[in-house]
Amino acid sequence: MKKQILFIHSAGPQGEHEGSSDFIVYLQDKLNAEYNLIIPEMPNPENPEYTAWKEQLNKEFAALEGEVILIGHSLGGSVLLKYLSEEDCQVKISSLHSVAAPYWGKNGFWESEEFTLSENFVAMLPPIPQVFFYHSRDDEVVSFDHFKDYTKKLLTATPRAIESRGHLFYNGLPELVNDIKGL
């Protein structure tokens, strides 16, 4: 039986060559033979609301059987962390991979109470054997400082600072694929 991966996409348009679409195509190419990729359409990605995304995650987690690998890209990464730290998730998570996630609550554009993590969110996370953070140093959408904020909070996480891949990872993320295959 294939291992299952739940991928939560970014905010914004998700059409061809938009948002997480090229990243998803890359992951499907590199992982589909060995893994069952579950890629739900999250509600209203161009004007996301945490409550609606939480409701969709409730449905997705309820439909899973057995262990799951979680991948969240951009908003998807921060929403997964918020959801896991606030909800009673009964699914066994083998690893969490957060890619280019904004750390909500920073001054300016990234201030949004609905997406902001609680101060003690790390203590509220369920047991997750391995957590990885990936972020490109040249990300022009979510600055590299967000990556630093997450890795300061989750000291047991594996940080992967990436060179020259921007925010959308059009050319893929072999580090992520290698980490998943190495589990």
GUGUVO-343409 format. One record per residue: residue number from 0; x, y, z of N, C-alpha, C, O in turn; residue in three letters. Coordinates in steps of 0.02 Angstrom, whole numbers, plus 50000, padded with zeros to 5 digits. Example, Ala and Ser with C-alpha at 12.3 -4.5 7.8 and 13.67 -1.06 7.14 Angstrom:
% GUGUVO-343409
{r 0; {50660; 49716; 50390}; {50615; 49775; 50390}; {50660; 49835; 50390}; {50712; 49834; 50423}; "ALA"}
{r 1; {50642; 49888; 50354}; {50684; 49947; 50357}; {50645; 50002; 50394}; {50670; 50057; 50402}; "SER"}
***
This chain:
% GUGUVO-343409
{r 0; {50042; 49941; 50000}; {50000; 50000; 50000}; {50044; 50063; 50000}; {50093; 50067; 50037}; "MET"}
{r 1; {50025; 50111; 49959}; {50063; 50173; 49955}; {50055; 50213; 50018}; {50001; 50214; 50048}; "LYS"}
{r 2; {50108; 50248; 50038}; {50103; 50295; 50093}; {50064; 50356; 50069}; {50068; 50374; 50010}; "LYS"}
{r 3; {50027; 50387; 50114}; {49987; 50444; 50094}; {50019; 50510; 50115}; {50048; 50516; 50169}; "GLN"}
{r 4; {50013; 50558; 50070}; {50038; 50626; 50081}; {49978; 50672; 50072}; {49945; 50670; 50020}; "ILE"}
{r 5; {49966; 50714; 50122}; {49915; 50767; 50116}; {49952; 50832; 50103}; {49992; 50855; 50144}; "LEU"}
{r 6; {49938; 50862; 50045}; {49971; 50925; 50024}; {49919; 50981; 50028}; {49866; 50978; 49997}; "PHE"}
{r 7; {49935; 51033; 50066}; {49892; 51092; 50072}; {49927; 51150; 50034}; {49982; 51170; 50052}; "ILE"}
{r 8; {49893; 51175; 49984}; {49922; 51225; 49939}; {49924; 51295; 49969}; {49900; 51308; 50024}; "HIS"}
{r 9; {49953; 51339; 49930}; {49960; 51410; 49949}; {49895; 51448; 49939}; {49846; 51421; 49914}; "SER"}
{r 10; {49895; 51510; 49960}; {49840; 51556; 49945}; {49849; 51580; 49873}; {49899; 51566; 49840}; "ALA"}
{r 11; {49799; 51617; 49849}; {49803; 51646; 49782}; {49777; 51599; 49729}; {49758; 51542; 49743}; "GLY"}
{r 12; {49775; 51623; 49667}; {49750; 51582; 49612}; {49789; 51516; 49608}; {49849; 51514; 49619}; "PRO"}
{r 13; {49753; 51462; 49591}; {49784; 51396; 49588}; {49777; 51365; 49519}; {49780; 51303; 49512}; "GLN"}
{r 14; {49767; 51406; 49467}; {49763; 51380; 49399}; {49831; 51358; 49374}; {49880; 51358; 49411}; "GLY"}
{r 15; {49833; 51337; 49311}; {49895; 51314; 49281}; {49949; 51368; 49287}; {49938; 51426; 49268}; "GLU"}
{r 16; {50007; 51349; 49312}; {50065; 51393; 49323}; {50051; 51449; 49372}; {50083; 51502; 49369}; "HIS"}
{r 17; {50004; 51438; 49417}; {49989; 51487; 49470}; {49993; 51453; 49538}; {49983; 51393; 49544}; "GLU"}
{r 18; {50008; 51493; 49589}; {50009; 51466; 49657}; {50053; 51405; 49663}; {50110; 51405; 49641}; "GLY"}
{r 19; {50026; 51353; 49694}; {50064; 51292; 49706}; {50062; 51243; 49647}; {50091; 51189; 49652}; "SER"}
{r 20; {50030; 51261; 49592}; {50017; 51212; 49539}; {50080; 51180; 49509}; {50082; 51119; 49501}; "SER"}
{r 21; {50131; 51219; 49494}; {50193; 51190; 49466}; {50230; 51148; 49518}; {50259; 51097; 49501}; "ASP"}
{r 22; {50228; 51169; 49579}; {50258; 51131; 49634}; {50223; 51063; 49642}; {50256; 51012; 49652}; "PHE"}
{r 23; {50157; 51064; 49636}; {50118; 51002; 49641}; {50136; 50955; 49583}; {50145; 50895; 49594}; "ILE"}
{r 24; {50141; 50981; 49522}; {50159; 50940; 49464}; {50227; 50908; 49476}; {50236; 50848; 49462}; "VAL"}
{r 25; {50274; 50946; 49502}; {50341; 50920; 49518}; {50335; 50862; 49568}; {50365; 50809; 49559}; "TYR"}
{r 26; {50298; 50873; 49622}; {50292; 50821; 49674}; {50257; 50759; 49646}; {50276; 50703; 49663}; "LEU"}
{r 27; {50206; 50768; 49605}; {50172; 50711; 49575}; {50221; 50671; 49532}; {50220; 50609; 49533}; "GLN"}
{r 28; {50263; 50705; 49495}; {50312; 50671; 49453}; {50363; 50632; 49494}; {50381; 50577; 49476}; "ASP"}
{r 29; {50385; 50662; 49549}; {50438; 50631; 49589}; {50413; 50581; 49641}; {50451; 50537; 49662}; "LYS"}
{r 30; {50349; 50586; 49661}; {50325; 50544; 49717}; {50267; 50497; 49701}; {50255; 50450; 49738}; "LEU"}
{r 31; {50231; 50509; 49647}; {50170; 50470; 49635}; {50179; 50395; 49631}; {50134; 50358; 49649}; "ASN"}
{r 32; {50237; 50372; 49609}; {50247; 50300; 49603}; {50245; 50265; 49671}; {50222; 50208; 49677}; "ALA"}
{r 33; {50269; 50299; 49723}; {50274; 50268; 49789}; {50224; 50296; 49840}; {50215; 50266; 49893}; "GLU"}
{r 34; {50193; 50352; 49825}; {50150; 50386; 49873}; {50083; 50404; 49842}; {50077; 50416; 49782}; "TYR"}
{r 35; {50033; 50405; 49885}; {49967; 50428; 49865}; {49961; 50501; 49885}; {49954; 50517; 49944}; "ASN"}
{r 36; {49966; 50545; 49835}; {49962; 50617; 49849}; {49889; 50639; 49851}; {49851; 50630; 49803}; "LEU"}
{r 37; {49869; 50667; 49907}; {49802; 50693; 49917}; {49808; 50769; 49916}; {49842; 50799; 49958}; "ILE"}
{r 38; {49776; 50800; 49867}; {49785; 50872; 49856}; {49716; 50905; 49852}; {49690; 50915; 49797}; "ILE"}
{r 39; {49687; 50921; 49909}; {49620; 50951; 49908}; {49622; 51023; 49884}; {49672; 51059; 49893}; "PRO"}
{r 40; {49567; 51044; 49853}; {49560; 51115; 49837}; {49535; 51149; 49899}; {49481; 51134; 49925}; "GLU"}
{r 41; {49574; 51195; 49925}; {49554; 51231; 49984}; {49506; 51287; 49965}; {49511; 51315; 49910}; "MET"}
{r 42; {49460; 51303; 50010}; {49408; 51352; 49993}; {49434; 51423; 49981}; {49475; 51449; 50019}; "PRO"}
{r 43; {49409; 51453; 49929}; {49420; 51523; 49914}; {49493; 51545; 49925}; {49506; 51590; 49964}; "ASN"}
{r 44; {49540; 51514; 49889}; {49611; 51529; 49901}; {49631; 51601; 49887}; {49682; 51625; 49912}; "PRO"}
{r 45; {49591; 51636; 49846}; {49609; 51705; 49831}; {49588; 51754; 49886}; {49610; 51811; 49887}; "GLU"}
{r 46; {49545; 51731; 49930}; {49526; 51769; 49989}; {49515; 51720; 50047}; {49459; 51712; 50071}; "ASN"}
{r 47; {49569; 51687; 50069}; {49562; 51633; 50117}; {49539; 51657; 50186}; {49557; 51711; 50209}; "PRO"}
{r 48; {49500; 51614; 50218}; {49479; 51624; 50287}; {49498; 51561; 50326}; {49485; 51506; 50303}; "GLU"}
{r 49; {49528; 51571; 50383}; {49551; 51514; 50421}; {49494; 51465; 50437}; {49503; 51404; 50431}; "TYR"}
{r 50; {49436; 51490; 50457}; {49380; 51447; 50476}; {49362; 51400; 50419}; {49350; 51340; 50431}; "THR"}
{r 51; {49359; 51424; 50358}; {49341; 51383; 50301}; {49396; 51331; 50287}; {49381; 51273; 50271}; "ALA"}
{r 52; {49459; 51351; 50293}; {49513; 51303; 50282}; {49514; 51251; 50337}; {49528; 51192; 50325}; "TRP"}
{r 53; {49499; 51271; 50399}; {49495; 51224; 50454}; {49441; 51172; 50442}; {49451; 51112; 50453}; "LYS"}
{r 54; {49383; 51194; 50418}; {49329; 51147; 50404}; {49349; 51098; 50350}; {49333; 51038; 50354}; "GLU"}
{r 55; {49385; 51121; 50299}; {49408; 51076; 50246}; {49460; 51027; 50274}; {49459; 50968; 50257}; "GLN"}
{r 56; {49504; 51051; 50318}; {49553; 51006; 50349}; {49518; 50954; 50393}; {49539; 50896; 50395}; "LEU"}
{r 57; {49465; 50973; 50428}; {49426; 50924; 50466}; {49403; 50866; 50422}; {49409; 50808; 50440}; "ASN"}
{r 58; {49377; 50883; 50363}; {49354; 50832; 50315}; {49412; 50789; 50289}; {49406; 50728; 50285}; "LYS"}
{r 59; {49467; 50822; 50273}; {49524; 50785; 50246}; {49553; 50737; 50297}; {49568; 50680; 50281}; "GLU"}
{r 60; {49562; 50760; 50359}; {49589; 50717; 50411}; {49541; 50660; 50428}; {49564; 50604; 50442}; "PHE"}
{r 61; {49476; 50673; 50426}; {49427; 50620; 50441}; {49429; 50565; 50388}; {49413; 50508; 50403}; "ALA"}
{r 62; {49447; 50582; 50326}; {49448; 50533; 50272}; {49513; 50492; 50269}; {49516; 50442; 50233}; "ALA"}
{r 63; {49564; 50512; 50306}; {49628; 50477; 50305}; {49624; 50412; 50345}; {49589; 50407; 50395}; "LEU"}
{r 64; {49661; 50363; 50320}; {49668; 50299; 50356}; {49743; 50286; 50366}; {49781; 50286; 50318}; "GLU"}
{r 65; {49762; 50273; 50427}; {49833; 50259; 50440}; {49874; 50322; 50444}; {49849; 50378; 50452}; "GLY"}
{r 66; {49940; 50312; 50438}; {49988; 50367; 50444}; {49985; 50414; 50384}; {49966; 50394; 50329}; "GLU"}
{r 67; {50005; 50476; 50396}; {50006; 50525; 50342}; {50068; 50569; 50348}; {50092; 50584; 50403}; "VAL"}
{r 68; {50093; 50588; 50290}; {50146; 50639; 50285}; {50110; 50703; 50265}; {50069; 50703; 50219}; "ILE"}
{r 69; {50126; 50757; 50299}; {50094; 50822; 50284}; {50144; 50869; 50250}; {50201; 50875; 50271}; "LEU"}
{r 70; {50120; 50902; 50197}; {50159; 50954; 50165}; {50113; 51015; 50159}; {50056; 51010; 50136}; "ILE"}
{r 71; {50138; 51072; 50180}; {50102; 51135; 50173}; {50146; 51185; 50138}; {50202; 51198; 50159}; "GLY"}
{r 72; {50119; 51214; 50084}; {50157; 51265; 50047}; {50129; 51334; 50062}; {50069; 51346; 50054}; "HIS"}
{r 73; {50171; 51378; 50084}; {50154; 51448; 50099}; {50098; 51450; 50151}; {50107; 51425; 50206}; "SER"}
{r 74; {50040; 51479; 50134}; {49985; 51481; 50181}; {49967; 51411; 50205}; {49950; 51401; 50263}; "LEU"}
{r 75; {49972; 51361; 50161}; {49958; 51292; 50180}; {50001; 51268; 50238}; {49978; 51231; 50280}; "GLY"}
{r 76; {50064; 51290; 50239}; {50109; 51270; 50294}; {50090; 51303; 50359}; {50089; 51270; 50411}; "GLY"}
{r 77; {50074; 51367; 50357}; {50055; 51401; 50420}; {49987; 51378; 50444}; {49976; 51374; 50505}; "SER"}
{r 78; {49941; 51363; 50398}; {49875; 51338; 50418}; {49881; 51269; 50450}; {49847; 51255; 50500}; "VAL"}
{r 79; {49922; 51226; 50422}; {49932; 51160; 50453}; {49958; 51166; 50525}; {49934; 51132; 50570}; "LEU"}
{r 80; {50007; 51210; 50535}; {50034; 51219; 50603}; {49980; 51246; 50650}; {49976; 51223; 50708}; "LEU"}
{r 81; {49941; 51293; 50628}; {49887; 51320; 50670}; {49836; 51266; 50686}; {49816; 51257; 50743}; "LYS"}
{r 82; {49814; 51231; 50635}; {49764; 51178; 50643}; {49789; 51125; 50693}; {49754; 51107; 50740}; "TYR"}
{r 83; {49850; 51101; 50682}; {49876; 51047; 50724}; {49886; 51070; 50796}; {49882; 51029; 50842}; "LEU"}
{r 84; {49900; 51134; 50806}; {49911; 51159; 50874}; {49846; 51178; 50910}; {49846; 51189; 50970}; "SER"}
{r 85; {49790; 51181; 50873}; {49727; 51202; 50904}; {49672; 51148; 50902}; {49625; 51152; 50941}; "GLU"}
{r 86; {49679; 51099; 50859}; {49626; 51049; 50852}; {49650; 50981; 50879}; {49711; 50969; 50885}; "GLU"}
{r 87; {49603; 50938; 50895}; {49619; 50872; 50919}; {49625; 50825; 50859}; {49576; 50795; 50837}; "ASP"}
{r 88; {49685; 50820; 50833}; {49697; 50781; 50773}; {49714; 50708; 50794}; {49763; 50696; 50828}; "CYS"}
{r 89; {49672; 50662; 50773}; {49680; 50592; 50792}; {49719; 50551; 50741}; {49726; 50490; 50749}; "GLN"}
{r 90; {49744; 50583; 50690}; {49781; 50548; 50638}; {49855; 50543; 50658}; {49883; 50590; 50686}; "VAL"}
{r 91; {49885; 50486; 50643}; {49957; 50479; 50657}; {49996; 50513; 50601}; {49989; 50496; 50542}; "LYS"}
{r 92; {50036; 50562; 50620}; {50075; 50601; 50572}; {50147; 50577; 50575}; {50179; 50580; 50628}; "ILE"}
{r 93; {50174; 50554; 50519}; {50243; 50530; 50519}; {50292; 50587; 50510}; {50348; 50584; 50535}; "SER"}
{r 94; {50272; 50640; 50473}; {50315; 50698; 50466}; {50274; 50757; 50441}; {50222; 50749; 50409}; "SER"}
{r 95; {50299; 50816; 50455}; {50269; 50879; 50432}; {50323; 50918; 50395}; {50378; 50927; 50420}; "LEU"}
{r 96; {50306; 50941; 50334}; {50352; 50978; 50292}; {50320; 51045; 50275}; {50271; 51047; 50237}; "HIS"}
{r 97; {50347; 51098; 50301}; {50320; 51165; 50291}; {50366; 51202; 50243}; {50426; 51210; 50256}; "SER"}
{r 98; {50338; 51225; 50187}; {50377; 51256; 50134}; {50357; 51329; 50126}; {50300; 51344; 50109}; "VAL"}
{r 99; {50404; 51374; 50138}; {50394; 51446; 50126}; {50333; 51474; 50163}; {50296; 51514; 50135}; "ALA"}
{r 100; {50323; 51452; 50224}; {50264; 51472; 50263}; {50274; 51541; 50296}; {50326; 51554; 50325}; "ALA"}
{r 101; {50223; 51583; 50291}; {50226; 51647; 50328}; {50215; 51635; 50402}; {50175; 51593; 50423}; "PRO"}
{r 102; {50250; 51673; 50442}; {50242; 51671; 50515}; {50197; 51731; 50532}; {50220; 51787; 50539}; "TYR"}
{r 103; {50132; 51717; 50538}; {50083; 51770; 50548}; {50092; 51805; 50615}; {50111; 51774; 50665}; "TRP"}
{r 104; {50079; 51870; 50615}; {50087; 51910; 50675}; {50145; 51958; 50670}; {50156; 52000; 50714}; "GLY"}
{r 105; {50184; 51951; 50615}; {50239; 51998; 50605}; {50211; 52066; 50584}; {50156; 52070; 50557}; "LYS"}
{r 106; {50247; 52118; 50598}; {50224; 52185; 50581}; {50212; 52192; 50506}; {50247; 52162; 50465}; "ASN"}
{r 107; {50163; 52231; 50489}; {50149; 52245; 50418}; {50101; 52196; 50387}; {50051; 52178; 50417}; "GLY"}
{r 108; {50118; 52174; 50327}; {50074; 52132; 50287}; {50053; 52068; 50322}; {49998; 52043; 50309}; "PHE"}
{r 109; {50094; 52041; 50364}; {50082; 51974; 50393}; {50045; 51977; 50460}; {50049; 51930; 50499}; "TRP"}
{r 110; {50009; 52031; 50472}; {49967; 52036; 50532}; {49897; 52012; 50516}; {49862; 52044; 50476}; "GLU"}
{r 111; {49876; 51958; 50546}; {49809; 51932; 50536}; {49794; 51887; 50595}; {49823; 51833; 50602}; "SER"}
{r 112; {49749; 51909; 50638}; {49733; 51870; 50697}; {49709; 51800; 50681}; {49725; 51753; 50716}; "GLU"}
{r 113; {49670; 51793; 50627}; {49641; 51728; 50612}; {49694; 51675; 50594}; {49682; 51616; 50603}; "GLU"}
{r 114; {49752; 51696; 50569}; {49804; 51649; 50550}; {49862; 51646; 50601}; {49905; 51603; 50595}; "PHE"}
{r 115; {49863; 51691; 50649}; {49917; 51695; 50697}; {49916; 51636; 50745}; {49864; 51617; 50771}; "THR"}
{r 116; {49974; 51607; 50756}; {49982; 51552; 50803}; {49981; 51578; 50874}; {50000; 51635; 50887}; "LEU"}
{r 117; {49959; 51535; 50920}; {49962; 51554; 50991}; {50035; 51556; 51012}; {50078; 51524; 50981}; "SER"}
{r 118; {50049; 51592; 51065}; {50117; 51599; 51089}; {50148; 51531; 51107}; {50208; 51521; 51097}; "GLU"}
{r 119; {50108; 51486; 51132}; {50133; 51420; 51153}; {50114; 51365; 51103}; {50103; 51308; 51123}; "ASN"}
{r 120; {50109; 51381; 51039}; {50086; 51333; 50990}; {50129; 51270; 50987}; {50103; 51215; 50974}; "PHE"}
{r 121; {50194; 51276; 50999}; {50238; 51218; 50995}; {50217; 51166; 51047}; {50216; 51106; 51032}; "VAL"}
{r 122; {50201; 51187; 51107}; {50181; 51141; 51160}; {50114; 51107; 51145}; {50099; 51055; 51173}; "ALA"}
{r 123; {50074; 51138; 51102}; {50008; 51112; 51086}; {50007; 51065; 51026}; {49956; 51033; 51012}; "MET"}
{r 124; {50063; 51059; 50990}; {50065; 51015; 50932}; {50061; 50942; 50954}; {50087; 50924; 51007}; "LEU"}
{r 125; {50028; 50900; 50913}; {50028; 50828; 50929}; {50097; 50800; 50917}; {50141; 50834; 50890}; "PRO"}
{r 126; {50109; 50739; 50939}; {50175; 50708; 50926}; {50187; 50700; 50850}; {50149; 50667; 50816}; "PRO"}
{r 127; {50239; 50731; 50827}; {50259; 50726; 50757}; {50334; 50709; 50758}; {50375; 50751; 50777}; "ILE"}
{r 128; {50352; 50648; 50737}; {50422; 50627; 50743}; {50472; 50672; 50707}; {50527; 50683; 50732}; "PRO"}
{r 129; {50452; 50698; 50649}; {50498; 50740; 50611}; {50462; 50800; 50581}; {50410; 50792; 50549}; "GLN"}
{r 130; {50490; 50859; 50593}; {50463; 50921; 50564}; {50520; 50953; 50525}; {50576; 50959; 50548}; "VAL"}
{r 131; {50503; 50975; 50464}; {50552; 51007; 50420}; {50525; 51075; 50398}; {50465; 51082; 50385}; "PHE"}
{r 132; {50569; 51124; 50394}; {50553; 51189; 50366}; {50598; 51202; 50307}; {50659; 51193; 50311}; "PHE"}
{r 133; {50569; 51223; 50251}; {50606; 51238; 50190}; {50589; 51310; 50171}; {50531; 51331; 50173}; "TYR"}
{r 134; {50640; 51348; 50153}; {50628; 51417; 50133}; {50687; 51440; 50090}; {50745; 51429; 50106}; "HIS"}
{r 135; {50670; 51472; 50035}; {50722; 51499; 49991}; {50744; 51567; 50016}; {50703; 51609; 50035}; "SER"}
{r 136; {50808; 51577; 50017}; {50836; 51641; 50040}; {50813; 51700; 49997}; {50812; 51757; 50019}; "ARG"}
{r 137; {50795; 51686; 49934}; {50775; 51740; 49888}; {50699; 51745; 49881}; {50675; 51774; 49832}; "ASP"}
{r 138; {50662; 51717; 49927}; {50588; 51720; 49925}; {50567; 51793; 49930}; {50581; 51826; 49980}; "ASP"}
{r 139; {50533; 51819; 49879}; {50511; 51888; 49877}; {50440; 51896; 49903}; {50416; 51953; 49911}; "GLU"}
{r 140; {50405; 51841; 49917}; {50336; 51844; 49943}; {50337; 51839; 50019}; {50308; 51881; 50053}; "VAL"}
{r 141; {50370; 51788; 50044}; {50376; 51778; 50116}; {50451; 51780; 50132}; {50488; 51734; 50114}; "VAL"}
{r 142; {50473; 51832; 50164}; {50545; 51841; 50175}; {50574; 51785; 50217}; {50539; 51751; 50254}; "SER"}
{r 143; {50639; 51776; 50209}; {50676; 51724; 50244}; {50671; 51732; 50320}; {50682; 51683; 50357}; "PHE"}
{r 144; {50656; 51791; 50345}; {50647; 51802; 50417}; {50593; 51758; 50447}; {50597; 51739; 50505}; "ASP"}
{r 145; {50541; 51742; 50408}; {50487; 51699; 50432}; {50514; 51629; 50449}; {50496; 51600; 50499}; "HIS"}
{r 146; {50558; 51604; 50406}; {50591; 51540; 50417}; {50630; 51542; 50482}; {50629; 51494; 50522}; "PHE"}
{r 147; {50666; 51596; 50493}; {50705; 51604; 50555}; {50659; 51603; 50616}; {50676; 51574; 50668}; "LYS"}
{r 148; {50601; 51636; 50611}; {50554; 51637; 50667}; {50529; 51567; 50684}; {50527; 51548; 50742}; "ASP"}
{r 149; {50512; 51528; 50633}; {50489; 51459; 50646}; {50544; 51417; 50676}; {50532; 51380; 50724}; "TYR"}
{r 150; {50603; 51421; 50649}; {50657; 51378; 50674}; {50680; 51398; 50744}; {50709; 51357; 50780}; "THR"}
{r 151; {50669; 51460; 50764}; {50683; 51480; 50833}; {50632; 51450; 50882}; {50649; 51435; 50939}; "LYS"}
{r 152; {50571; 51442; 50859}; {50517; 51414; 50901}; {50520; 51338; 50905}; {50513; 51309; 50959}; "LYS"}
{r 153; {50529; 51306; 50848}; {50530; 51233; 50845}; {50603; 51210; 50841}; {50628; 51195; 50786}; "LEU"}
{r 154; {50634; 51206; 50897}; {50706; 51191; 50899}; {50723; 51121; 50876}; {50779; 51108; 50855}; "LEU"}
{r 155; {50675; 51076; 50878}; {50688; 51007; 50856}; {50676; 50998; 50781}; {50689; 50944; 50754}; "THR"}
{r 156; {50650; 51048; 50748}; {50637; 51044; 50676}; {50702; 51044; 50637}; {50753; 51070; 50659}; "ALA"}
{r 157; {50699; 51015; 50578}; {50756; 51016; 50532}; {50747; 51075; 50484}; {50701; 51075; 50444}; "THR"}
{r 158; {50792; 51124; 50487}; {50786; 51182; 50441}; {50823; 51167; 50376}; {50878; 51140; 50376}; "PRO"}
{r 159; {50792; 51186; 50321}; {50823; 51179; 50255}; {50821; 51248; 50221}; {50771; 51266; 50190}; "ARG"}
{r 160; {50876; 51284; 50227}; {50882; 51349; 50192}; {50902; 51334; 50120}; {50952; 51301; 50107}; "ALA"}
{r 161; {50862; 51358; 50073}; {50871; 51342; 50002}; {50896; 51405; 49966}; {50878; 51461; 49983}; "ILE"}
{r 162; {50937; 51394; 49916}; {50964; 51449; 49876}; {50925; 51457; 49811}; {50914; 51407; 49776}; "GLU"}
{r 163; {50905; 51517; 49795}; {50881; 51537; 49729}; {50823; 51497; 49700}; {50826; 51475; 49642}; "SER"}
{r 164; {50770; 51485; 49739}; {50712; 51451; 49712}; {50648; 51492; 49719}; {50594; 51469; 49700}; "ARG"}
{r 165; {50654; 51552; 49747}; {50595; 51596; 49752}; {50543; 51568; 49800}; {50559; 51530; 49846}; "GLY"}
{r 166; {50481; 51587; 49789}; {50427; 51567; 49833}; {50387; 51507; 49806}; {50362; 51467; 49845}; "HIS"}
{r 167; {50382; 51502; 49741}; {50338; 51451; 49712}; {50374; 51386; 49692}; {50340; 51338; 49674}; "LEU"}
{r 168; {50439; 51384; 49695}; {50477; 51323; 49682}; {50458; 51293; 49614}; {50443; 51234; 49609}; "PHE"}
{r 169; {50458; 51336; 49563}; {50441; 51314; 49495}; {50483; 51254; 49473}; {50458; 51209; 49438}; "TYR"}
{r 170; {50546; 51253; 49492}; {50591; 51199; 49471}; {50596; 51143; 49523}; {50641; 51102; 49521}; "ASN"}
{r 171; {50549; 51143; 49569}; {50546; 51088; 49617}; {50586; 51100; 49680}; {50616; 51153; 49691}; "GLY"}
{r 172; {50586; 51049; 49722}; {50620; 51052; 49786}; {50646; 50982; 49802}; {50617; 50945; 49842}; "LEU"}
{r 173; {50703; 50963; 49771}; {50730; 50896; 49782}; {50746; 50881; 49855}; {50744; 50823; 49876}; "PRO"}
{r 174; {50762; 50932; 49894}; {50775; 50921; 49965}; {50714; 50892; 50001}; {50721; 50848; 50043}; "GLU"}
{r 175; {50656; 50916; 49984}; {50594; 50890; 50012}; {50582; 50818; 49991}; {50567; 50775; 50032}; "LEU"}
{r 176; {50589; 50805; 49927}; {50580; 50737; 49901}; {50629; 50689; 49935}; {50609; 50635; 49957}; "VAL"}
{r 177; {50692; 50709; 49941}; {50742; 50667; 49975}; {50724; 50655; 50048}; {50733; 50600; 50074}; "ASN"}
{r 178; {50700; 50707; 50082}; {50681; 50699; 50152}; {50623; 50650; 50159}; {50623; 50608; 50205}; "ASP"}
{r 179; {50574; 50654; 50115}; {50517; 50609; 50118}; {50539; 50538; 50104}; {50520; 50491; 50140}; "ILE"}
{r 180; {50577; 50528; 50052}; {50600; 50461; 50035}; {50647; 50432; 50087}; {50654; 50371; 50093}; "LYS"}
{r 181; {50680; 50476; 50126}; {50726; 50453; 50177}; {50693; 50436; 50244}; {50727; 50414; 50290}; "GLY"}
{r 182; {50627; 50446; 50249}; {50593; 50432; 50313}; {50591; 50357; 50327}; {50564; 50336; 50378}; "LEU"}
***
